[in-house]
């Protein structure tokens, strides 16, 4: 068999296989679409009816609470005062335990840790 006929047979086999694969994909796609349309058609009518029922219901027991804003404002103020007190006391403790500087100069042997302790970011300096 000549090279041209062998190559034409290979191309023909490849075209047939691609056509078969495409038909299988198309058939599966059509079957899947049929199921999707049926599934969506059943649910949309129920959902629309439920939404209409919810819209048409009359509201019950909807009395505005006048004291809500006053109570919420008092609660927020109390929380803010407690947080300010906690923040000032914790800052004093952090400042007392923070070193003034950390020596990060290179040495022979084991390396020194050059990490600033948590809470001492603005206080401790690194010396190189």
N, C-alpha and C positions, 0 to 999 in steps of 0.2 A: 504494500500500500504506500502510496506517495505521501509526502509530508502534507501537501495541501488537502488531500482527502481526509487524512487523519485529523488535521486541525479543524476541518469543517465538521467532522463527526463530533469532536469535542465541543465545539461551539453549539451544535445542534442539541447535544445532550444537556449542556449548561442552560440553554434557553428553555428547553422542556422542563427541566427541574425547577427553574425560577418560576415558570408559569404555574406549575403544580403547587409550589409553596405559596404563591400569591393567591391562588384560588382557595387553598385551605384557610389562609388568613382572612380572606374576604367572607367565606362561609361562616367562620367563627365570629367575625365581627357582626354579621347580619343577625345570627342567633342571639348574640349578646345584646344588640340594640332592641330586639323584640322584647326581651325580658326587662330591660331597663324601662322601656315605655310603659309596659304593663305595671311595673312597680310604682313609678311616679304617678301614673293615672289614678291608682287606688288611694294614695296618700293625700294628694292635693285636695280632693273634695272634702275629706275629713278635716284637714287642717283649716280650710277656708270656713267650714261650718263652725268649728270650734272658735275661731277668731271672731266670727260674727256674734256668737253667743257671748263671748267675753265683752265685746264692745257694747252690746245691748243690755248688759246687766246694769242695774242701778247700784251706785255705791252705797254701802251701808257702814255705819259707825265711823264716819270720817269727821271727827271733831278735832279742830286744831288745838294744839296745846300751846297756850300763851306763855307758860312758865318755862318752856323748853330752852329758849334763848338765854334767859337769866341763869338757869341751872347749868347750862353748858358753859357759859362764860365764867361762872364761879369755879367749876371743875377745872377748866383750862388754866385759870389764874393760880389755883392751888398747885397744880402739877408743875407749872413754870417756877413757882417759888421753891418747891422741893428740889427741882432739877438744878436751880441756881445754887442752892445750899450744898447739894452733893458735889457739884462741879468745883466750887471754891474750896471745899475741904479736900477733895482728891487732888487738886492742883498743888496745895501746900504739901501734901504727903509726897507727891511725885518730885517736887522741887527739892525736898529734903533728902531724897534717896538718889538723886541724879549726880553723877560725877561732873566736875567742871570741864575736864577734857579727857580724851582717850589717846594713848600713845600708839600710833600706827607706823612708827618708823621700822624699816626692814632690819632684821637681825639675822645672825647666823643661828641655825638650828630651827626650832619649832616656831611656826608663825603665830603672831599674836592675833586674838580676835579683835576686829575693828568694827564692831557693830554697836550702834547707839541703842541703849536699852529703850524699851517701849515707854512712851510717855515723856521721854527726855529729848525729843527731836529738836526743840527750839532752845534747849538749855546747854546740852553737852556739845563741845567742839571736838573735832578730830584733828590731831597733830600729825603731820607727815614729816 
